[in-house]
Amino acid sequence: MDTEHTEVAEETEEFRLPRSRQANERLHAMIPGGAHTYAKGDDQYPENLAPVVSHGHGAHVWDVDGNRYLEYGSGLRSVSLGHAHARVIEAVRRELDRGSNFVRPSMVEVEAAERFLATVPTAEMVKFAKNGSDVTTAAVRLARAVTGRLRVAICADHPFFSVDDWFIGTTPMSAGIPAATTELTVAFPYGDLAATEELLTRYQDEVACLILEPATHTEPPPGYLAGLRELADRHGCVLIFDEMITGLRWSEAGAQGLYGVVPDLSTFGKALGNGFAVSALAGRRDLMERGGLRHSRDRVFLLSTTHGAETHSLAAAMAVQATYVEEGITARLHALGERLAAGVRDAAASMGVGDHIVVRGRASNLVFTTLDDNRQQSQQYRTLFLRQLLAGGVLAPSFVVSSALSDADIDRTVDVVAQACAVYRKALDAADPNPWLAGRPVQPVFRRLA
């Protein structure tokens, strides 16, 4: 091995996680994939550098090896107030000694529904569940029931809607899903009203709903969401906003509250519970009531979950919503994200990699893309970048902020990014990132083979 590659090898071997590595082996021995969410799998991190978390507080987490990290994208964007947030934990503790689940609804369900509908005034009814897939699938089922149509139109540019067959069948991980089910799901491009209208015309009177994230890494083009609203009305289909990510982070009432376009149905989760398991399906009364008892039509099996009304999770959701409204959390997330984005871009530019490490998205929901010397997305360069961030004490599969971060935390992150960018520049100059990887590259979640 030449001198330069010896230095690279020493540089990449400085940071080790022996206890995390052992824990990952134990996880894989018992849990398929080694994690309960594919996006948390160790294949998403550099080889042998997937920390196993011991605990977290605020914007920091500690791994079982004793390392402390500034954490971004906490809980897959669910922990937006920071870990063990005092107000949320206090609300949860109040319920724990009072019982968590009963044979009949509790008053907590009344209060949680009232709080939600006050926070999201564009909705008329709400039903709670435990995860996002349950409520998005319930929205699709309801749309099919009320329209009498079978096809579902999903936005092709958005990566995830549900673990259920109607969506997963469209991904590379479609094993076990009947083709007949997958054929009922069609796709439209984000931001292109003409293409969406062409799709609705091609499948005239067949499409039950249009389902999309109203915004993600790009702002909706002017008039786009209103245009979708008009198309849905004209073609008789249900407009569903998946607000799992945009809910609370865009505004307390989600993207629909920010952009002023009201969907027929919308789904919320993630930030709603600050890490506690709670999601919501909300929407028009005449549609939602089809899953209820006060109508004379065929009943729709909308949502019926044993743990959907767990008292402490609903208490967490109420505390989260109150905190957002009273403390201006959405504005704080935007301010922190803007500081971080500016710092990362400046650091990348100063190291000569401003065209290769690209930060994009709304300030409260930043992601980054790693590009090679041909400006193409590269898993190898992502691996290099993640490795350097981890070694600097930054756990960042994205740059999605929590309100627990301080300005000093952001500045520390930017310093670590600058150091990572310096290594990134070396790899670009060598036209080969592999000496800096020390193992296999990170992998996309959706792929056909393990």
N, C-alpha and C positions, 0 to 999 in steps of 0.2 A: 504494500500500500504506500502511495507517495505521501510526502509530508503534508500537503494540503488536505488530503482525505483523512489522514490520521488526526489532524486538528479538528476536522468536521466530526469525526466519530467521537472524539473526546467531548466536543461541545454538546452533542446530542445525548451522550450517556450521563451527563451530570445530574439529570433529574430522574429519579427512580421512584416507583411506588410499589414496593414489595408486598405490603399488606393488602393494598387494593388489588394487586394482581392475584394474590391467593384468594381473596374474597370473590373476585370475578370467576375464578375456577369453581368455587363452591356454588355460585349463582348458576353457572351453566350446567352444573351437574344435576340441578333440581328444577330449574326454570327454563323452558324453551327460549332460546335467544339471550338468556342471562339477564333479562329485564322484563318488566310488565308492560312496557311501552317500547315499540321498536325504535322510536326516536331517542330513547335513553340507552340503547344498546352500546356495548363497547366497540362495535364496528364503526360507530360514529366518531371515534376518537383515535388518536395515534396508537399504534400497537404498544401494549403494556403501559399506556399512559391514560387509562380510563379511571379516574378517581372514584372510589366507593365512599359515599358521604357518611360521616358520623353524625353531624348535626349542623344546624344553621341558625343564625340570628341576624336580623336586619338584612344587609346586603352581602353578608359573608357566609361561607360554608367551610366546614373543616372535614377533611377526609380521614380515613382510618389510619393513615400514616402520620397524622398530626399536622399536615399542611393546611394553611388557611388561604382561601381564595376570595377575591371579589367575584361575585356570580352575576351573570347576565342570562336573560331568558329563563329566569327562575321557574322551576316546575312547568316547563314548556309554556311559558308566558302566564301561568296561573297566579303566581305569587307577586303581584304588582305592588303591594305595600311593604314587602320585605317579610322575612321569616319571623314567626312568633310575634306578630304585630300585637301590641298590648291591648288595643281596643277590641280586636277580633278575638284574641284568646280569652279576654274577660267575658265577652258575650257567650263564647262557647262554654266556659266553665260554669256560668250561671245555669246552663241547661243540663249539664252532665249529671248533677245530683237529682234532677227532676224527672229523669227517664228520657230515653231517646226515641222510642217507637211504641206506638199504641195501636189498639184494634180499631180506633176511630180517629178522625182528624183532631189535632190539638189547636189551641189558640195561636200557637206559633205560626201555623200555616196561614191563618187569617192575616196575622200581622205581616208575615213575609210577603204575601200576595199584595197587600195594600202598599207596602214599601216599594215593591218592584214596580207596580203600576203607576205609582207617584213618580218614580225615577224615570220610567220609560212611558211617558204619557201617550205615545202613539199607539200603544197596545191597549186592548180592552179586557183581555183575559190572559191568565198565565197558568201554566202547570209545570211543576218542578220535577226534576229527575236527578240522576247522579253523574251522568257524563254526556258529552256532546253528541255522540253517535245516536243515543236513544232519542234525543229531541229532534235531530235532523231527520232521522228515519220516520219519526212520528209526523213531522211536517209533510214529508213526501207521501206517506200513507193517507193523511188527511186530504192533501191536494188531489190524489187519485180518487178518493171517495167522493169528494164534492163535485169533481168535474166529470167523473165517469170515464176518464182517460187513463192510459197505461204508461205512456212515455214520460221520462223525466229528462229535462234538459239541464245539464250541469255546465258551469263555467270551466272551460278547458285549461285556463291559466291559473287555477287555484288548486293547490296540491292535495287537499284532504277535505272530505266532508263526513265520512262515516266508516265504521268497520263493517257495515252491513253490505250484503251482496250487490245491491243496486249501484253502489259506488266502487267497492273493492274489485268487482269484476272488470272495471275499466282500467285497472292498474296492472303493472307487470306481475303482481302477486295474486293472480286470478285463479290459482289452483283450487279446485273444489267447488267452483261456482258455475252453475249451468250457463251455457251460451245463451239460452233463451232468456235468461234474466238480464244478462249483460246487453243483449240487443235492444232492450227497452230503454237503455240510457244513451242519450245522444249529447253532443257537446257543442257549445258556442264560444267564440273568442271574447275575451274581456275588452270592452271599449268599442266594439264594432256593432253598431245597431243594424246596419244593412245586412251583415252576415246572420245576425240573430233573426231578423225578419225573414230572410231567405229560408232559414231552418224551420221556423214556424209555418211558413207557407208550404214547404216541402212535406211537412208532417201535419197538414191542416187538420184541425180538430182531433189530434192525437196526443198533443203535449199537455200533460197535467200541470206542470210547473216549470218555472225558471228558478234555479237555485244558484246563488253565488255569494261570495264574500263581497260586500259593497265596495270595499277598498282594501288593499293590502300594501304591496311594496310601491305602488304608484297611485297617485290621486286619480279619481274617476275623471275622464274628460268632461268638459262643460256640457251639461245637458244629458249626459249619458244615463244616469240613474232615472231621471225623469222620463227619458225616452224608453227605458225598459218598462217603467210603470205604464206608459201609454201602450206599448206593444202587448204587454200582458193583458191589459183591459180589452184591447181590440181583438185579441185572439182567444180570449176566454180562458186563460190559464192563470195559475196562482203564482204570485211573485214572493219568493222566500229569500230573506237576507240571513245568511249565516254570519252572526255577529260574535262568534266565539272569540275572535281576536279583537275586533273593533269595539265590542261592548266594553264600556267604561274607558278604554284607552283612547278612543276618538272623542267621546264626550260621555257624560254620565248616562245618556240615553243611547249611546252607540253611534254608529255612522248615520243611522236614520235621523237621530237628533241633530247631528252636525250638518248634514246635507239637505235636510228638509224633505226627503222623499219617504213616504210611508209604504212599507211592504204589507202584503196581506198577512204573512206570518214571519216571525223572526226567531232565531235561536241564540241563546246566550250561555256562557259557561266560563271556563278559565278564570279570569280576574274576578268573577262574581263571588267566589268563595275564598279568595286569597290562599288557595291550596287545599281547602276543604272541598269535599266532593258535592257539588251542586251545579245543576244546569237548569235551563228554563226554555220552554216553548211558549211564545206569546203571539197574540195577533187579534184579528177581528173577531168580535163576539159571534157573529153568525157562522163563522167557520169553526171556531174553537168549541162552540156549544154542541157541534155534531159529535163530539166525544163525550158529551154529558148526558143528562137525563131529562132536560127540559125542551124536548122537541119530539116530533112525531115521525121522523124519517128513520131509515136504517141506522143503527148505532155504529159508530166507528170506534174500534179498539185503539184509542189514541195513545195513552200512556197509563200503565198500571205497574208500578214498581214498589217492591216491599220497602225499600230504603229511601225512596224519593223525598219523603217528608221528614227525614231524620231531623230531630229538633236542633241539635247543635250545629248542623250544617246550614240550616235555614237562619239560625241566629248569626252565624258567621256572615252569610250573605247580607243580612240587614245591617250589620256593623260595617261591612265593606262599603255598601252604598251610602250610608250616612257619612262615613269618613271621606269618601270622594266628594260628596256635595259640600260638606261643611269645611273641608280643608283644601279644596281646590286641587285635588290630586292630579286630575288630568292635565292641568296647566303645569304642574310641577314635573310630571313625566315628560312633557314636551320641552321644558326648559333644560332638564338634564340631558335629554336626547340630543338637543341642538348643540349643547356644549360638547358632548361626546363626539358627535358627527364632525363638527368643525375641527376638533383636536385630532381625530384619526385621519381626516383628509389632509390636514397640514403635516402631520407626521409622515404619512405615506408620500406626500409630494416632496418633502425635504429629503427623504431617503431615495428618491428617484423611482418610486413604485406607485405613484399616484394613479397611473393608468392600469394598475394590476390588482390593487386592493380597493374595491369599489363599495362604498357604503350607500345604501339606498333604503327608501321607505319613509313613512311618517316618523317624525322625531320620537314618538312614543313607542315605535315598533321597528327599530332599525335592524337590518340584516346586512351581511357583507358577502361579497363575491370575490373569489380569488381567481385571477386570470394568469395564464402562462405567457411566454414571450410572443405568442401569436394572438394574444388577447382572447383566448378561448378559456372557458371555465375549466378548472383543473383540480381534481381531487388530490393530486400530489402536492400542489402548492397550498391547498387548504390544510393538508396534514402538517406541512412545515409550519404554517402560520399558527395553527392550534397548538402545536408542540411548544413553540416559543412562548405563546401566551400562558400555557400551563406552567412552564418553568418560571415565569415571572409572577405567578400567583393570580392569574386571571382565568376563570372558567367561563368561556364565552363561545358557545356554539352559535350564538347570534350576538348582537349588541342591544337587545331588548332590555330596557332599564326598569328598575323598580324605584319607587319613591324613597326607599331607605338609603339609596346612594347619596353621598355628599359630593360637593364640588371637589373636595380633596380626593375622594375615591375616583372621580372621573379623571382628574389630573394624573393620578397614579396609573390608571388604565392607559392613558395616552402615552405615558412614559414607557410602559411595557410594550405597547404597540410599536413605538418608535424603534425599540430594540429588535422587535420581531421583523420590522420592515428592513432593518439593516441586513439581517440574515437573508431575507427574501431577495434583496438586491444581489447578494453574493450568489445565490442560486440562479438568478436570471443571468448574471454575468457568466456563470459556468454553463449555462444552457442545460442544466441538469439538477433538479431538486432532490433526486434520490439519495445522494450522500447525506442529506440532512433529515431523512425520514426515519431511519433506524427501524424499518419494518414496513409492513404493507400500508398502502394508503387508506384513508377513511373511505367508507362506502356510502352510496345513496341508500336511503331507506327502502324505496320501491325498486326492487330488482328481482329477476326471475329466479336466479340461482343463489344459494347461500355463499 
